[in-house]
Amino acid sequence: MAVWIQAQQLQGEALRQMQALYGQHFPIEVRHYLSQWIESQAWDSIDLDNPQENVKATQLLEGLIQELQKKADHQVGEDGFLLKIKLGHYATQLQATPRWGREAPAVPVQSPSPAGSLVDAMSQKHLQINQTFEELRLITQDSENELKKLQQTQEYFIIQYQENMRLQAQFSQLSQLGPQERLSRETTLQQKKASLEAWLHREAQTLQQYRVELAEKHQKTLQLLRKQQTTILDDELIQWKRRQQLAGNGGPPEGTLDVLQTWCEKLAEIIWQNRQQIRRAEHLCQQLPIPGPVEEMLSELNGTITDIISALVTSTFIIEKQPPQVKATIISEQQAKALLKNESTRNESSGEILNNCCVMEYHQATGTLSAHFRNMSLKRIKRSDRRGAESVTEEKFTILFESQFSVGGNELVFQVKTLSLPVVVIVHGSQDNNATATVLWDNAFAEPGRVPFAVPDKVQWPQLCEALNMKFKAEVQSSRGLTKENLVFLAQKLFNSTSSHLEDYSSTTVSWSQFNRENLPGRNYTFWQWFDGVMEVLKKHLKPHWNDGAILGFVNKQQAHDLLINKPDGTFLLRFSDSEIGGITIAWKFDSAERMFWNLMPFTTRDFSIRSLADRLGDLSYLIYVFPDRPKDEVFSKYYTPVLCESTPGSVRTPQTHIPPLGGALCGAGAGGTPGTRHPPVPTPAGRARC
């Protein structure tokens, strides 16, 4: 708390710099009321560059929220009512803070400079933005003071000018006086008039100088405003939109728009204040015209400030939750390109959307204006001519949202438009996985500010690995992602390669055709279709076993045999089928006269809908150890379906177990045939089976 007491002694520029560190991301009231708790925490012990420290950072944040809520709950009486509401709101606001950021409470530390580094973890860019806003606020206030000074000076000038006009009128009345009196009065009036005209001449130059200085000050202000707006709209907002794209592939949530909204509101307020000042300066020039460059300068300033506010309004009309907002129209990729080039599309659309208009509502609690389309649906779609090998699931559309509103009592009217992320229109569930591939490729590899909806046709394999891992963890809803070994397996499958070193693929490129247009060698499906099938079966039926590490998954038949060769009989592993999309097969070791390794025909989603994997494994008594050496029941018994019991009055209840047919067959590494006495008790395949 001593540090906060020291911070409260700051004055002047040091105090303003300290105040600039705080805002909606971390209110200064929180720092004040929790100063003792904040300064007692080990903020410096967290390594921000170490992902393993995230848990510790999250615990600190949760502790801060709890302390803040506790402080709010202790506020009583009339004086504490408003503070209780405010602190409770801050607690809720911090609860919604994205966890991936590097921001932490602004804690003043001991420093040779009184306004030294008051925060260890706050983003340097956010700090710079807040400091620039403070600079803009001060400059705008100075301009307001100078404008008032100019107005007062001009008002006094006008009074003196009118006095000069009154003296001129008195000159015209001298002819009515006698010669002697007229001579006496004329001399006096001439002296007064000469003195006043000299003063008016000097003051006119002073007024013109004030006007030029004020216009030059506004020029500098607008330069800084434009730079600040570019930072927020072209950097921060673009980054938020990029996070939104990656969130569509399973990346971290894009976070709320609260901080961006606060910045945009500050921008709008400062822009409008400067615009009003420029308009008032124009009015003063019209009220008292003085030849010079000011009129042209003010005209340019007025045009510039209008452009700035127009850019702010149109750029911040965005879609926070894809895809809703205002009036919706579905358009094609070509129509989207024409729209961004300001080419006339003659109000064309590529389909008909029902319930596509919605009235925007203002939410006072959040300060947002939004529209929610709750019953919007696509009735009809008009497809364009496809290019080359392009399929319907590669054709991208977008939802165009439009609105119109005015600012300043209809003084400025804006027509705002924005586009959703690309969408793919399908008519059957069988097209879903190919459409998902199109969206995933677009979300992962689209460049900021691209022409709709250009994406590279080829990407580096490590880039695709990152996208696949992100999608895999999100779809399966698992923290167990793809390992280095898994990625090597996927590279071998995609490139039909035998190299087992991930580094060998680091400079290899993957084309869209390889990803989801061309079938894998010797198969009737693409790489993505196979991978999507793996995610589907894991998500629907096998997620607990994947999280437990019971499914090895990404190994081929030969690799499975190599892993099992030195293991005791009855050791088995679960791998994803090479022949069946979304299939999983069991490979196990059982040394017999005929062969050593055995493989079951793959189980699919349909099989697991009838009987679970755990129950099927429980049925097979010859499967004893889960690779590498874990007892099967230790791994799977908690997932077995409870045994049904039947009883009659007066009798002992005896467990009765019904084991349905396995629905699978054997496939092996050797020739078919009837096994010997040591053969596992499962059906013999008719001919050679796939696995």
Secondary structure in CASP SS format (residue, H / E / C, confidence):
PFRMAT SS
TARGET T0000
AUTHOR 0000-0000-0000
METHOD secondary structure of the structure
MODEL  1
M C 1.00
A H 1.00
V H 1.00
W H 1.00
I H 1.00
Q H 1.00
A H 1.00
Q C 1.00
Q C 1.00
L C 1.00
Q C 1.00
G H 1.00
E H 1.00
A H 1.00
L H 1.00
R H 1.00
Q H 1.00
M H 1.00
Q H 1.00
A H 1.00
L C 1.00
Y C 1.00
G E 1.00
Q C 1.00
H C 1.00
F E 1.00
P C 1.00
I H 1.00
E H 1.00
V H 1.00
R H 1.00
H H 1.00
Y H 1.00
L C 1.00
S H 1.00
Q H 1.00
W H 1.00
I H 1.00
E H 1.00
S C 1.00
Q C 1.00
A C 1.00
W H 1.00
D H 1.00
S H 1.00
I C 1.00
D C 1.00
L C 1.00
D C 1.00
N C 1.00
P H 1.00
Q H 1.00
E H 1.00
N H 1.00
V H 1.00
K H 1.00
A H 1.00
T H 1.00
Q H 1.00
L H 1.00
L H 1.00
E H 1.00
G H 1.00
L H 1.00
I H 1.00
Q H 1.00
E H 1.00
L H 1.00
Q H 1.00
K H 1.00
K H 1.00
A H 1.00
D H 1.00
H C 1.00
Q C 1.00
V C 1.00
G H 1.00
E H 1.00
D H 1.00
G H 1.00
F H 1.00
L H 1.00
L H 1.00
K H 1.00
I H 1.00
K H 1.00
L H 1.00
G H 1.00
H H 1.00
Y H 1.00
A H 1.00
T H 1.00
Q H 1.00
L H 1.00
Q H 1.00
A C 1.00
T C 1.00
P C 1.00
R C 1.00
W C 1.00
G C 1.00
R C 1.00
E C 1.00
A C 1.00
P C 1.00
A C 1.00
V C 1.00
P C 1.00
V C 1.00
Q C 1.00
S C 1.00
P C 1.00
S C 1.00
P C 1.00
A C 1.00
G C 1.00
S C 1.00
L C 1.00
V C 1.00
D C 1.00
A C 1.00
M C 1.00
S C 1.00
Q H 1.00
K H 1.00
H H 1.00
L H 1.00
Q H 1.00
I H 1.00
N H 1.00
Q H 1.00
T H 1.00
F H 1.00
E H 1.00
E H 1.00
L H 1.00
R H 1.00
L H 1.00
I H 1.00
T H 1.00
Q H 1.00
D H 1.00
S H 1.00
E H 1.00
N H 1.00
E H 1.00
L H 1.00
K H 1.00
K H 1.00
L H 1.00
Q H 1.00
Q H 1.00
T H 1.00
Q H 1.00
E H 1.00
Y H 1.00
F H 1.00
I H 1.00
I H 1.00
Q H 1.00
Y H 1.00
Q H 1.00
E H 1.00
N H 1.00
M H 1.00
R H 1.00
L H 1.00
Q H 1.00
A H 1.00
Q H 1.00
F H 1.00
S H 1.00
Q C 1.00
L H 1.00
S H 1.00
Q H 1.00
L C 1.00
G C 1.00
P H 1.00
Q H 1.00
E H 1.00
R H 1.00
L H 1.00
S H 1.00
R H 1.00
E H 1.00
T H 1.00
T H 1.00
L H 1.00
Q H 1.00
Q H 1.00
K H 1.00
K H 1.00
A H 1.00
S H 1.00
L H 1.00
E H 1.00
A H 1.00
W H 1.00
L H 1.00
H H 1.00
R H 1.00
E H 1.00
A H 1.00
Q H 1.00
T H 1.00
L H 1.00
Q H 1.00
Q H 1.00
Y H 1.00
R H 1.00
V H 1.00
E H 1.00
L H 1.00
A H 1.00
E H 1.00
K H 1.00
H H 1.00
Q H 1.00
K H 1.00
T H 1.00
L H 1.00
Q H 1.00
L H 1.00
L H 1.00
R H 1.00
K H 1.00
Q H 1.00
Q H 1.00
T H 1.00
T H 1.00
I H 1.00
L H 1.00
D H 1.00
D H 1.00
E H 1.00
L H 1.00
I H 1.00
Q H 1.00
W H 1.00
K H 1.00
R H 1.00
R H 1.00
Q H 1.00
Q H 1.00
L H 1.00
A H 1.00
G C 1.00
N C 1.00
G C 1.00
G C 1.00
P C 1.00
P C 1.00
E C 1.00
G C 1.00
T C 1.00
L C 1.00
D H 1.00
V H 1.00
L H 1.00
Q H 1.00
T H 1.00
W H 1.00
C H 1.00
E H 1.00
K H 1.00
L H 1.00
A H 1.00
E H 1.00
I H 1.00
I H 1.00
W H 1.00
Q H 1.00
N H 1.00
R H 1.00
Q H 1.00
Q H 1.00
I H 1.00
R H 1.00
R H 1.00
A H 1.00
E H 1.00
H H 1.00
L H 1.00
C H 1.00
Q H 1.00
Q H 1.00
L C 1.00
P C 1.00
I C 1.00
P C 1.00
G C 1.00
P C 1.00
V H 1.00
E H 1.00
E H 1.00
M H 1.00
L H 1.00
S H 1.00
E H 1.00
L H 1.00
N H 1.00
G H 1.00
T H 1.00
I H 1.00
T H 1.00
D H 1.00
I H 1.00
I H 1.00
S H 1.00
A H 1.00
L H 1.00
V H 1.00
T H 1.00
S H 1.00
T C 1.00
F C 1.00
I C 1.00
I C 1.00
E C 1.00
K C 1.00
Q C 1.00
P C 1.00
P C 1.00
Q C 1.00
V C 1.00
K E 1.00
A E 1.00
T E 1.00
I E 1.00
I E 1.00
S E 1.00
E H 1.00
Q H 1.00
Q H 1.00
A H 1.00
K H 1.00
A H 1.00
L H 1.00
L H 1.00
K C 1.00
N C 1.00
E C 1.00
S C 1.00
T C 1.00
R C 1.00
N C 1.00
E C 1.00
S C 1.00
S C 1.00
G E 1.00
E E 1.00
I E 1.00
L E 1.00
N C 1.00
N C 1.00
C E 1.00
C C 1.00
V C 1.00
M C 1.00
E E 1.00
Y E 1.00
H E 1.00
Q C 1.00
A C 1.00
T C 1.00
G C 1.00
T E 1.00
L E 1.00
S E 1.00
A C 1.00
H C 1.00
F C 1.00
R C 1.00
N C 1.00
M C 1.00
S E 1.00
L E 1.00
K E 1.00
R E 1.00
I E 1.00
K C 1.00
R C 1.00
S C 1.00
D C 1.00
R C 1.00
R C 1.00
G C 1.00
A C 1.00
E C 1.00
S C 1.00
V H 1.00
T H 1.00
E H 1.00
E C 1.00
K C 1.00
F E 1.00
T E 1.00
I E 1.00
L E 1.00
F E 1.00
E E 1.00
S E 1.00
Q E 1.00
F E 1.00
S E 1.00
V E 1.00
G C 1.00
G C 1.00
N C 1.00
E C 1.00
L E 1.00
V E 1.00
F E 1.00
Q E 1.00
V E 1.00
K E 1.00
T E 1.00
L E 1.00
S C 1.00
L C 1.00
P C 1.00
V E 1.00
V C 1.00
V C 1.00
I C 1.00
V C 1.00
H C 1.00
G H 1.00
S H 1.00
Q H 1.00
D H 1.00
N H 1.00
N H 1.00
A H 1.00
T H 1.00
A H 1.00
T H 1.00
V H 1.00
L H 1.00
W H 1.00
D H 1.00
N H 1.00
A H 1.00
F H 1.00
A C 1.00
E C 1.00
P C 1.00
G C 1.00
R C 1.00
V C 1.00
P C 1.00
F C 1.00
A C 1.00
V C 1.00
P C 1.00
D C 1.00
K E 1.00
V E 1.00
Q E 1.00
W H 1.00
P H 1.00
Q H 1.00
L H 1.00
C H 1.00
E H 1.00
A H 1.00
L H 1.00
N H 1.00
M H 1.00
K H 1.00
F H 1.00
K H 1.00
A H 1.00
E H 1.00
V H 1.00
Q C 1.00
S C 1.00
S C 1.00
R C 1.00
G C 1.00
L C 1.00
T C 1.00
K H 1.00
E H 1.00
N H 1.00
L H 1.00
V H 1.00
F H 1.00
L H 1.00
A H 1.00
Q H 1.00
K H 1.00
L H 1.00
F H 1.00
N C 1.00
S C 1.00
T C 1.00
S C 1.00
S C 1.00
H C 1.00
L H 1.00
E H 1.00
D H 1.00
Y H 1.00
S C 1.00
S C 1.00
T C 1.00
T E 1.00
V E 1.00
S E 1.00
W H 1.00
S H 1.00
Q H 1.00
F H 1.00
N H 1.00
R C 1.00
E C 1.00
N E 1.00
L C 1.00
P C 1.00
G C 1.00
R C 1.00
N C 1.00
Y C 1.00
T E 1.00
F H 1.00
W H 1.00
Q H 1.00
W H 1.00
F H 1.00
D H 1.00
G H 1.00
V H 1.00
M H 1.00
E H 1.00
V H 1.00
L H 1.00
K H 1.00
K H 1.00
H H 1.00
L H 1.00
K H 1.00
P H 1.00
H H 1.00
W H 1.00
N H 1.00
D C 1.00
G C 1.00
A C 1.00
I C 1.00
L C 1.00
G E 1.00
F C 1.00
V C 1.00
N C 1.00
K H 1.00
Q H 1.00
Q H 1.00
A H 1.00
H H 1.00
D H 1.00
L H 1.00
L H 1.00
I C 1.00
N C 1.00
K C 1.00
P C 1.00
D C 1.00
G C 1.00
T E 1.00
F E 1.00
L E 1.00
L E 1.00
R E 1.00
F E 1.00
S C 1.00
D C 1.00
S C 1.00
E C 1.00
I C 1.00
G C 1.00
G C 1.00
I E 1.00
T E 1.00
I E 1.00
A E 1.00
W E 1.00
K E 1.00
F C 1.00
D C 1.00
S C 1.00
A C 1.00
E C 1.00
R C 1.00
M C 1.00
F E 1.00
W E 1.00
N E 1.00
L E 1.00
M C 1.00
P C 1.00
F E 1.00
T C 1.00
T H 1.00
R H 1.00
D H 1.00
F H 1.00
S H 1.00
I H 1.00
R C 1.00
S C 1.00
L H 1.00
A H 1.00
D H 1.00
R H 1.00
L H 1.00
G H 1.00
D H 1.00
L C 1.00
S C 1.00
Y C 1.00
L C 1.00
I C 1.00
Y E 1.00
V E 1.00
F C 1.00
P C 1.00
D C 1.00
R E 1.00
P E 1.00
K H 1.00
D H 1.00
E H 1.00
V H 1.00
F H 1.00
S H 1.00
K H 1.00
Y H 1.00
Y C 1.00
T C 1.00
P C 1.00
V C 1.00
L C 1.00
C E 1.00
E E 1.00
S C 1.00
T C 1.00
P C 1.00
G C 1.00
S C 1.00
V C 1.00
R C 1.00
T E 1.00
P E 1.00
Q C 1.00
T C 1.00
H C 1.00
I C 1.00
P C 1.00
P C 1.00
L C 1.00
G C 1.00
G C 1.00
A C 1.00
L E 1.00
C E 1.00
G E 1.00
A C 1.00
G C 1.00
A C 1.00
G C 1.00
G C 1.00
T C 1.00
P C 1.00
G C 1.00
T C 1.00
R C 1.00
H C 1.00
P C 1.00
P C 1.00
V C 1.00
P C 1.00
T C 1.00
P C 1.00
A C 1.00
G C 1.00
R C 1.00
A C 1.00
R C 1.00
C C 1.00
END
